[in-house]
Amino acid sequence: MTTRGDTTFPAHLVRPDLRDFAGYSSARTSAPTGIPDRIWLNANESGVASPADSGGVSRRYPDPQPAALVEAFADLWATTPDRVVVGRGSDEAIELLVRSLCRPGGDGVVVTSPTFGMYTVSARLHGVPVTDVPQTDDGLRWRVDTAAVARAAREHGARLVFVASPGNPTGSVVPLREIAALAEELADQAVVVVDEAYGEFAQQRSAITLLEEHPTLVVLRTLSKAHALAGARVGIALAHPDLVVVLRRVQAPYPLPAPVTELALRALSEDVLHATAQHVGEVLRLRDQVGRWLRDLDDVRTVYASEANFFLVRCDDPDALLHTLGAAGIVVRDMRHLPGLHDALRITIGTGPEMAALREALTASSSPTTSTDISTDTSTEESPA
């Protein structure tokens, strides 16, 4: 455990073979500075724009970490640009952390099922062992036992601990005091990653507020959920500046295409952020309404409290419910592949008319169930964050 008040990032947590790794030197990062750039002949790019790109936006390779976007994210979260890494959704940030900190075949990752599947996927793809500390279900919400997580991390030599808050698919948050205690307890051994993909929908303030005091804490955010840009694939890791340097060096060149960066910048403009806040408020209003009538349905046994834009529900007969919804053209997420969720589905809060259609389908006493082509998602991995 490090001494309280120590704000340096422990270099020994980085993979030994990557501590002096300089990474790929791209044409953008190796270009000379201080001289006006008039003719660019250093990256083997096309001299003319594509007919499909008349404005030439995509003719040049983009900046690996677009300065304007990095600064916009830093402003949004009241931090500094040297704490920000932007990339291809939160998935890339997860992969970068595993790659940078965990030796293949050694170290380890701790997860808390049921949770987002990409933590385990990234670890397994890098040959890193995974330890699961299952959450506890009290019938109302799911709880992460952070003391048990710390013990497991010590016992198994973990270098990374992933905690989703709000959790996916649970919708539950982990109290900030527990996150802070976990980061402090493991500060000499592991980086604690708090995935806040659904943070805009939660009442609790962000764990970003803990970064200054806890150098081994990382917070993940995304534009995929509240900001409605899942197709753009923009994620952010906020971390200690020393760790940010490592993550940027390990990251593949040019993670964000120029059109994606432009779209993300528009999403972070004042007017759009105001509209996003209004949208979040509407989702919260609908979430309260949907939660009330879901709990009144005869076939639904449990609707867990949620601080995200979805509900996790337990059903008497999930197959029948999926069949009914599929016949109505409504797709929800089958969660029965996850530990402890043999009877559970996840339902996203959509628009008002979509929620009305959902309610009509679920409350109809004699919904037609003759369709045999039921469109439901039963894949074994979570969707990207």
MIDO-739483 format. One record per residue (C-alpha): residue in three letters; chain; x, y, z. Coordinates in Angstrom, 2 decimals. Example, Ala and Ser with C-alpha at 12.3 -4.5 7.8 and 13.67 -1.06 7.14 Angstrom:
% MIDO-739483
ATOM/Ala/A/12.30/-4.50/7.80;
ATOM/Ser/A/13.67/-1.06/7.14;
This chain:
% MIDO-739483
ATOM/Met/A/0.00/0.00/0.00;
ATOM/Thr/A/1.35/3.44/-0.88;
ATOM/Thr/A/1.40/6.30/1.58;
ATOM/Arg/A/-1.67/8.52/1.54;
ATOM/Gly/A/-0.84/11.71/-0.34;
ATOM/Asp/A/1.66/10.01/-2.68;
ATOM/Thr/A/0.48/11.12/-6.13;
ATOM/Thr/A/3.09/9.39/-8.30;
ATOM/Phe/A/2.20/6.45/-10.49;
ATOM/Pro/A/4.19/3.34/-9.50;
ATOM/Ala/A/6.26/2.51/-12.58;
ATOM/His/A/6.64/-1.12/-11.52;
ATOM/Leu/A/2.99/-1.75/-12.40;
ATOM/Val/A/3.81/-1.38/-16.10;
ATOM/Arg/A/4.90/-4.55/-17.89;
ATOM/Pro/A/8.72/-4.72/-17.51;
ATOM/Asp/A/9.28/-5.11/-21.26;
ATOM/Leu/A/7.15/-2.04/-22.02;
ATOM/Arg/A/8.61/0.43/-19.51;
ATOM/Asp/A/11.02/1.84/-22.06;
ATOM/Phe/A/8.85/1.05/-25.10;
ATOM/Ala/A/8.63/4.07/-27.38;
ATOM/Gly/A/5.80/2.76/-29.55;
ATOM/Tyr/A/5.26/3.42/-33.24;
ATOM/Ser/A/6.49/6.76/-34.54;
ATOM/Ser/A/3.79/7.86/-36.97;
ATOM/Ala/A/4.15/10.46/-39.69;
ATOM/Arg/A/2.09/12.87/-37.63;
ATOM/Thr/A/3.97/12.50/-34.36;
ATOM/Ser/A/7.43/12.54/-35.99;
ATOM/Ala/A/6.87/15.58/-38.20;
ATOM/Pro/A/9.15/18.55/-37.42;
ATOM/Thr/A/7.67/21.42/-35.47;
ATOM/Gly/A/8.33/25.13/-35.61;
ATOM/Ile/A/8.32/25.31/-39.41;
ATOM/Pro/A/5.17/26.18/-41.37;
ATOM/Asp/A/3.92/23.06/-43.15;
ATOM/Arg/A/3.09/23.86/-46.79;
ATOM/Ile/A/3.69/20.63/-48.68;
ATOM/Trp/A/3.29/17.29/-46.90;
ATOM/Leu/A/5.25/14.46/-48.51;
ATOM/Asn/A/6.09/12.39/-45.44;
ATOM/Ala/A/3.23/9.87/-45.09;
ATOM/Asn/A/2.67/8.43/-48.57;
ATOM/Glu/A/-0.86/9.86/-48.61;
ATOM/Ser/A/-2.80/10.65/-51.76;
ATOM/Gly/A/-2.07/14.04/-53.28;
ATOM/Val/A/-5.73/14.54/-54.17;
ATOM/Ala/A/-9.00/13.98/-52.38;
ATOM/Ser/A/-11.14/10.95/-53.12;
ATOM/Pro/A/-14.25/11.60/-55.22;
ATOM/Ala/A/-16.12/10.08/-52.26;
ATOM/Asp/A/-14.58/12.74/-49.98;
ATOM/Ser/A/-14.87/15.98/-51.90;
ATOM/Gly/A/-13.83/18.06/-48.93;
ATOM/Gly/A/-10.67/16.03/-48.45;
ATOM/Val/A/-11.37/15.52/-44.76;
ATOM/Ser/A/-10.03/11.98/-44.83;
ATOM/Arg/A/-7.14/12.40/-47.27;
ATOM/Arg/A/-4.57/12.84/-44.52;
ATOM/Tyr/A/-3.87/10.57/-41.57;
ATOM/Pro/A/-5.50/12.02/-38.45;
ATOM/Asp/A/-3.77/13.17/-35.29;
ATOM/Pro/A/-3.34/10.08/-33.03;
ATOM/Gln/A/-4.71/12.07/-30.09;
ATOM/Pro/A/-6.63/15.03/-31.57;
ATOM/Ala/A/-5.68/17.99/-29.39;
ATOM/Ala/A/-9.03/19.75/-29.66;
ATOM/Leu/A/-10.93/16.60/-28.70;
ATOM/Val/A/-8.59/15.76/-25.83;
ATOM/Glu/A/-9.00/19.31/-24.50;
ATOM/Ala/A/-12.79/19.12/-24.89;
ATOM/Phe/A/-12.92/15.94/-22.83;
ATOM/Ala/A/-10.60/17.44/-20.23;
ATOM/Asp/A/-12.89/20.47/-19.95;
ATOM/Leu/A/-15.98/18.27/-19.72;
ATOM/Trp/A/-14.55/16.34/-16.77;
ATOM/Ala/A/-12.69/19.25/-15.14;
ATOM/Thr/A/-9.30/17.64/-15.51;
ATOM/Thr/A/-6.16/18.23/-17.58;
ATOM/Pro/A/-5.40/17.01/-21.13;
ATOM/Asp/A/-2.43/14.96/-19.92;
ATOM/Arg/A/-4.91/12.68/-18.10;
ATOM/Val/A/-6.94/11.83/-21.21;
ATOM/Val/A/-6.60/9.01/-23.74;
ATOM/Val/A/-9.17/8.85/-26.55;
ATOM/Gly/A/-9.75/5.74/-28.60;
ATOM/Arg/A/-12.12/3.31/-30.29;
ATOM/Gly/A/-14.74/3.05/-27.57;
ATOM/Ser/A/-14.13/1.89/-24.03;
ATOM/Asp/A/-13.24/-1.50/-25.50;
ATOM/Glu/A/-9.93/-0.20/-26.79;
ATOM/Ala/A/-9.12/1.39/-23.43;
ATOM/Ile/A/-9.78/-1.94/-21.71;
ATOM/Glu/A/-7.52/-3.73/-24.17;
ATOM/Leu/A/-4.76/-1.11/-23.79;
ATOM/Leu/A/-4.79/-1.47/-20.01;
ATOM/Val/A/-4.51/-5.26/-20.17;
ATOM/Arg/A/-1.78/-5.07/-22.79;
ATOM/Ser/A/0.23/-2.42/-20.94;
ATOM/Leu/A/0.07/-3.79/-17.40;
ATOM/Cys/A/-0.31/-7.57/-17.57;
ATOM/Arg/A/2.37/-10.01/-18.67;
ATOM/Pro/A/0.91/-12.78/-20.85;
ATOM/Gly/A/0.68/-15.92/-18.77;
ATOM/Gly/A/1.28/-13.95/-15.56;
ATOM/Asp/A/-0.15/-11.21/-13.37;
ATOM/Gly/A/-3.94/-11.36/-13.53;
ATOM/Val/A/-7.26/-9.55/-13.81;
ATOM/Val/A/-10.13/-9.46/-11.30;
ATOM/Val/A/-13.74/-9.07/-12.45;
ATOM/Thr/A/-17.05/-9.12/-10.57;
ATOM/Ser/A/-19.74/-11.12/-12.37;
ATOM/Pro/A/-22.28/-10.49/-13.68;
ATOM/Thr/A/-20.47/-7.76/-15.57;
ATOM/Phe/A/-19.37/-6.46/-18.97;
ATOM/Gly/A/-17.84/-9.30/-20.95;
ATOM/Met/A/-14.97/-7.43/-22.59;
ATOM/Tyr/A/-12.85/-7.40/-19.41;
ATOM/Thr/A/-12.55/-11.17/-19.56;
ATOM/Val/A/-12.32/-11.28/-23.36;
ATOM/Ser/A/-9.38/-8.85/-23.43;
ATOM/Ala/A/-7.60/-10.73/-20.64;
ATOM/Arg/A/-8.06/-14.11/-22.29;
ATOM/Leu/A/-6.86/-12.82/-25.66;
ATOM/His/A/-3.63/-11.74/-23.97;
ATOM/Gly/A/-3.19/-14.98/-22.04;
ATOM/Val/A/-3.88/-13.27/-18.72;
ATOM/Pro/A/-5.67/-15.29/-15.99;
ATOM/Val/A/-9.02/-14.00/-14.76;
ATOM/Thr/A/-10.33/-14.21/-11.19;
ATOM/Asp/A/-14.05/-13.70/-10.65;
ATOM/Val/A/-15.45/-12.35/-7.39;
ATOM/Pro/A/-19.21/-12.69/-7.93;
ATOM/Gln/A/-21.47/-9.89/-6.82;
ATOM/Thr/A/-24.16/-10.53/-4.23;
ATOM/Asp/A/-27.86/-10.24/-5.06;
ATOM/Asp/A/-30.03/-8.94/-2.23;
ATOM/Gly/A/-33.22/-9.06/-4.29;
ATOM/Leu/A/-33.25/-5.32/-4.91;
ATOM/Arg/A/-29.79/-4.60/-6.29;
ATOM/Trp/A/-26.41/-6.21/-6.88;
ATOM/Arg/A/-23.45/-5.35/-4.67;
ATOM/Val/A/-19.71/-5.59/-5.29;
ATOM/Asp/A/-17.83/-6.82/-2.22;
ATOM/Thr/A/-14.77/-4.61/-2.57;
ATOM/Ala/A/-13.07/-6.17/0.47;
ATOM/Ala/A/-13.36/-9.59/-1.17;
ATOM/Val/A/-12.08/-8.12/-4.42;
ATOM/Ala/A/-9.00/-6.78/-2.65;
ATOM/Arg/A/-8.34/-10.16/-1.02;
ATOM/Ala/A/-8.68/-11.98/-4.33;
ATOM/Ala/A/-6.38/-9.51/-6.06;
ATOM/Arg/A/-3.72/-10.08/-3.38;
ATOM/Glu/A/-4.10/-13.84/-3.45;
ATOM/His/A/-3.89/-14.15/-7.24;
ATOM/Gly/A/-1.35/-11.43/-7.94;
ATOM/Ala/A/-3.73/-9.35/-10.02;
ATOM/Arg/A/-2.42/-6.30/-11.83;
ATOM/Leu/A/-5.85/-5.01/-12.92;
ATOM/Val/A/-9.24/-4.83/-11.19;
ATOM/Phe/A/-12.31/-3.92/-13.25;
ATOM/Val/A/-15.35/-2.44/-11.50;
ATOM/Ala/A/-18.33/-1.25/-13.55;
ATOM/Ser/A/-20.34/1.50/-11.87;
ATOM/Pro/A/-23.16/1.63/-12.84;
ATOM/Gly/A/-22.78/-2.03/-13.62;
ATOM/Asn/A/-23.80/-3.75/-16.83;
ATOM/Pro/A/-26.13/-5.64/-16.65;
ATOM/Thr/A/-26.89/-4.97/-12.98;
ATOM/Gly/A/-27.50/-1.20/-13.07;
ATOM/Ser/A/-25.99/-0.86/-9.59;
ATOM/Val/A/-23.31/1.60/-8.49;
ATOM/Val/A/-20.33/1.01/-6.24;
ATOM/Pro/A/-20.07/3.70/-3.54;
ATOM/Leu/A/-17.17/6.10/-4.10;
ATOM/Arg/A/-15.83/5.52/-0.60;
ATOM/Glu/A/-15.48/1.82/-1.41;
ATOM/Ile/A/-13.78/2.54/-4.72;
ATOM/Ala/A/-11.34/4.86/-2.98;
ATOM/Ala/A/-10.62/2.28/-0.28;
ATOM/Leu/A/-10.05/-0.43/-2.90;
ATOM/Ala/A/-7.64/1.75/-4.87;
ATOM/Glu/A/-5.74/2.63/-1.73;
ATOM/Glu/A/-5.56/-0.98/-0.54;
ATOM/Leu/A/-4.14/-2.21/-3.86;
ATOM/Ala/A/-2.08/0.86/-4.78;
ATOM/Asp/A/1.24/-1.00/-4.63;
ATOM/Gln/A/0.01/-3.93/-6.72;
ATOM/Ala/A/-2.87/-3.19/-9.08;
ATOM/Val/A/-4.65/-0.54/-11.10;
ATOM/Val/A/-8.36/-0.21/-10.29;
ATOM/Val/A/-10.45/0.59/-13.36;
ATOM/Val/A/-13.91/2.10/-12.86;
ATOM/Asp/A/-16.03/1.74/-15.98;
ATOM/Glu/A/-18.59/4.54/-16.02;
ATOM/Ala/A/-20.12/3.90/-19.43;
ATOM/Tyr/A/-23.54/4.66/-17.91;
ATOM/Gly/A/-22.33/7.35/-15.52;
ATOM/Glu/A/-24.56/10.11/-16.91;
ATOM/Phe/A/-27.63/8.22/-15.67;
ATOM/Ala/A/-26.38/7.77/-12.08;
ATOM/Gln/A/-26.96/10.03/-9.10;
ATOM/Gln/A/-23.51/9.38/-7.65;
ATOM/Arg/A/-20.74/11.74/-8.71;
ATOM/Ser/A/-18.05/10.37/-10.98;
ATOM/Ala/A/-14.97/8.53/-9.73;
ATOM/Ile/A/-13.03/11.06/-11.82;
ATOM/Thr/A/-13.15/13.17/-8.67;
ATOM/Leu/A/-10.85/10.60/-7.02;
ATOM/Leu/A/-8.10/10.65/-9.65;
ATOM/Glu/A/-5.91/13.31/-8.05;
ATOM/Glu/A/-5.72/11.44/-4.76;
ATOM/His/A/-5.41/7.93/-6.20;
ATOM/Pro/A/-2.77/7.64/-8.95;
ATOM/Thr/A/-3.56/3.96/-9.62;
ATOM/Leu/A/-7.21/4.67/-10.41;
ATOM/Val/A/-8.49/4.77/-14.01;
ATOM/Val/A/-11.95/5.89/-15.09;
ATOM/Leu/A/-13.53/4.93/-18.42;
ATOM/Arg/A/-16.21/7.01/-20.13;
ATOM/Thr/A/-17.86/6.77/-23.55;
ATOM/Leu/A/-19.97/8.68/-26.06;
ATOM/Ser/A/-21.89/5.50/-26.90;
ATOM/Lys/A/-24.70/5.72/-24.34;
ATOM/Ala/A/-26.03/9.07/-23.09;
ATOM/His/A/-24.36/10.94/-25.97;
ATOM/Ala/A/-26.05/8.68/-28.56;
ATOM/Leu/A/-22.91/8.01/-30.64;
ATOM/Ala/A/-22.51/4.24/-30.32;
ATOM/Gly/A/-21.76/3.97/-34.04;
ATOM/Ala/A/-18.91/6.48/-33.83;
ATOM/Arg/A/-16.95/4.33/-31.34;
ATOM/Val/A/-15.44/7.02/-29.11;
ATOM/Gly/A/-14.19/6.09/-25.65;
ATOM/Ile/A/-12.02/7.80/-23.09;
ATOM/Ala/A/-9.67/6.65/-20.38;
ATOM/Leu/A/-8.83/9.16/-17.66;
ATOM/Ala/A/-5.74/8.27/-15.67;
ATOM/His/A/-2.49/9.47/-14.12;
ATOM/Pro/A/-0.36/11.33/-16.71;
ATOM/Asp/A/2.45/8.77/-16.42;
ATOM/Leu/A/0.06/5.93/-17.23;
ATOM/Val/A/-1.48/7.96/-20.05;
ATOM/Val/A/1.96/8.17/-21.68;
ATOM/Val/A/2.26/4.38/-21.55;
ATOM/Leu/A/-1.23/3.80/-22.95;
ATOM/Arg/A/-0.64/6.21/-25.83;
ATOM/Arg/A/2.61/4.49/-26.75;
ATOM/Val/A/0.97/1.07/-26.78;
ATOM/Gln/A/-2.06/2.25/-28.75;
ATOM/Ala/A/-2.18/1.53/-32.49;
ATOM/Pro/A/-1.69/4.62/-34.70;
ATOM/Tyr/A/-4.55/6.89/-35.67;
ATOM/Pro/A/-7.32/5.42/-33.49;
ATOM/Leu/A/-9.99/7.97/-34.42;
ATOM/Pro/A/-10.85/8.77/-38.06;
ATOM/Ala/A/-11.08/12.49/-38.82;
ATOM/Pro/A/-14.88/12.43/-39.44;
ATOM/Val/A/-15.38/10.70/-36.09;
ATOM/Thr/A/-13.31/13.35/-34.32;
ATOM/Glu/A/-15.39/16.10/-35.93;
ATOM/Leu/A/-18.59/14.37/-34.84;
ATOM/Ala/A/-17.29/13.94/-31.28;
ATOM/Leu/A/-16.33/17.60/-31.09;
ATOM/Arg/A/-19.84/18.62/-32.15;
ATOM/Ala/A/-21.23/16.31/-29.47;
ATOM/Leu/A/-19.18/18.15/-26.86;
ATOM/Ser/A/-20.29/21.62/-27.92;
ATOM/Glu/A/-22.29/23.61/-25.40;
ATOM/Asp/A/-25.60/23.39/-27.29;
ATOM/Val/A/-25.36/19.66/-27.87;
ATOM/Leu/A/-24.31/18.95/-24.29;
ATOM/His/A/-27.40/20.85/-23.15;
ATOM/Ala/A/-29.58/18.72/-25.42;
ATOM/Thr/A/-27.86/15.58/-24.12;
ATOM/Ala/A/-28.63/16.59/-20.55;
ATOM/Gln/A/-32.28/17.01/-21.49;
ATOM/His/A/-32.28/13.59/-23.11;
ATOM/Val/A/-30.80/12.04/-19.97;
ATOM/Gly/A/-33.52/13.68/-17.91;
ATOM/Glu/A/-36.17/12.17/-20.18;
ATOM/Val/A/-34.58/8.72/-19.89;
ATOM/Leu/A/-34.64/9.00/-16.10;
ATOM/Arg/A/-38.31/10.01/-16.16;
ATOM/Leu/A/-39.18/7.07/-18.39;
ATOM/Arg/A/-37.02/4.74/-16.29;
ATOM/Asp/A/-39.08/5.55/-13.22;
ATOM/Gln/A/-42.35/4.93/-15.08;
ATOM/Val/A/-41.21/1.70/-16.72;
ATOM/Gly/A/-39.84/0.36/-13.46;
ATOM/Arg/A/-43.20/0.83/-11.76;
ATOM/Trp/A/-45.26/-1.02/-14.35;
ATOM/Leu/A/-42.67/-3.74/-14.92;
ATOM/Arg/A/-42.92/-4.63/-11.22;
ATOM/Asp/A/-46.68/-5.05/-11.59;
ATOM/Leu/A/-46.42/-7.71/-14.29;
ATOM/Asp/A/-47.38/-11.22/-13.19;
ATOM/Asp/A/-44.59/-12.93/-15.14;
ATOM/Val/A/-41.84/-10.64/-13.81;
ATOM/Arg/A/-40.47/-11.67/-10.42;
ATOM/Thr/A/-37.70/-9.11/-9.89;
ATOM/Val/A/-36.89/-5.70/-11.34;
ATOM/Tyr/A/-33.55/-4.59/-9.95;
ATOM/Ala/A/-33.01/-0.97/-8.97;
ATOM/Ser/A/-31.11/0.74/-11.77;
ATOM/Glu/A/-28.91/3.79/-12.12;
ATOM/Ala/A/-28.37/3.17/-15.82;
ATOM/Asn/A/-30.58/3.37/-18.92;
ATOM/Phe/A/-31.87/-0.19/-18.59;
ATOM/Phe/A/-33.45/-2.68/-16.20;
ATOM/Leu/A/-32.30/-6.18/-15.35;
ATOM/Val/A/-35.38/-8.34/-14.72;
ATOM/Arg/A/-35.99/-11.92/-13.61;
ATOM/Cys/A/-38.88/-13.75/-15.26;
ATOM/Asp/A/-40.90/-16.88/-14.53;
ATOM/Asp/A/-40.62/-17.95/-18.17;
ATOM/Pro/A/-37.98/-16.00/-20.12;
ATOM/Asp/A/-38.58/-18.02/-23.29;
ATOM/Ala/A/-42.27/-17.15/-23.33;
ATOM/Leu/A/-41.51/-13.47/-22.72;
ATOM/Leu/A/-38.91/-13.42/-25.49;
ATOM/His/A/-41.38/-15.11/-27.82;
ATOM/Thr/A/-44.08/-12.55/-27.03;
ATOM/Leu/A/-41.76/-9.61/-27.55;
ATOM/Gly/A/-40.27/-11.12/-30.69;
ATOM/Ala/A/-43.74/-11.52/-32.17;
ATOM/Ala/A/-44.24/-7.79/-31.55;
ATOM/Gly/A/-40.91/-6.96/-33.22;
ATOM/Ile/A/-39.27/-5.95/-29.93;
ATOM/Val/A/-35.70/-7.03/-29.17;
ATOM/Val/A/-34.38/-7.21/-25.59;
ATOM/Arg/A/-31.17/-8.76/-24.29;
ATOM/Asp/A/-31.16/-12.36/-23.11;
ATOM/Met/A/-28.75/-12.43/-20.15;
ATOM/Arg/A/-29.10/-16.11/-19.23;
ATOM/His/A/-25.56/-16.89/-20.41;
ATOM/Leu/A/-24.10/-14.92/-17.48;
ATOM/Pro/A/-23.41/-16.47/-14.04;
ATOM/Gly/A/-26.37/-16.19/-11.68;
ATOM/Leu/A/-28.76/-14.92/-14.36;
ATOM/His/A/-30.42/-18.13/-15.56;
ATOM/Asp/A/-33.81/-16.39/-15.74;
ATOM/Ala/A/-32.86/-12.78/-16.55;
ATOM/Leu/A/-33.38/-10.33/-19.38;
ATOM/Arg/A/-32.11/-6.78/-19.84;
ATOM/Ile/A/-34.45/-4.11/-21.16;
ATOM/Thr/A/-33.14/-0.78/-22.42;
ATOM/Ile/A/-35.11/2.41/-21.84;
ATOM/Gly/A/-35.98/3.63/-25.33;
ATOM/Thr/A/-38.30/6.41/-26.45;
ATOM/Gly/A/-41.74/7.04/-25.01;
ATOM/Pro/A/-43.53/5.33/-27.94;
ATOM/Glu/A/-41.14/2.38/-27.74;
ATOM/Met/A/-41.84/1.96/-24.05;
ATOM/Ala/A/-45.57/2.16/-24.74;
ATOM/Ala/A/-45.23/-0.61/-27.33;
ATOM/Leu/A/-43.23/-2.68/-24.85;
ATOM/Arg/A/-45.89/-2.27/-22.20;
ATOM/Glu/A/-48.68/-3.17/-24.59;
ATOM/Ala/A/-46.87/-6.34/-25.64;
ATOM/Leu/A/-46.13/-7.42/-22.08;
ATOM/Thr/A/-49.53/-6.65/-20.60;
ATOM/Ala/A/-51.69/-8.07/-23.38;
ATOM/Ser/A/-53.47/-11.05/-21.87;
ATOM/Ser/A/-53.53/-12.95/-25.15;
ATOM/Ser/A/-50.59/-11.75/-27.23;
ATOM/Pro/A/-50.24/-13.70/-30.49;
ATOM/Thr/A/-47.29/-16.08/-30.34;
ATOM/Thr/A/-47.52/-17.83/-33.69;
ATOM/Ser/A/-44.37/-16.35/-35.16;
ATOM/Thr/A/-41.46/-18.78/-35.34;
ATOM/Asp/A/-38.87/-16.20/-36.46;
ATOM/Ile/A/-38.20/-14.49/-33.15;
ATOM/Ser/A/-35.68/-11.64/-33.33;
ATOM/Thr/A/-33.88/-11.74/-30.01;
ATOM/Asp/A/-30.24/-11.25/-29.11;
ATOM/Thr/A/-28.80/-14.27/-27.29;
ATOM/Ser/A/-25.13/-13.89/-28.11;
ATOM/Thr/A/-22.64/-14.82/-25.42;
ATOM/Glu/A/-20.72/-11.56/-25.22;
ATOM/Glu/A/-21.78/-8.10/-24.20;
ATOM/Ser/A/-22.17/-5.34/-26.75;
ATOM/Pro/A/-19.26/-2.86/-26.96;
ATOM/Ala/A/-19.22/0.10/-24.58;
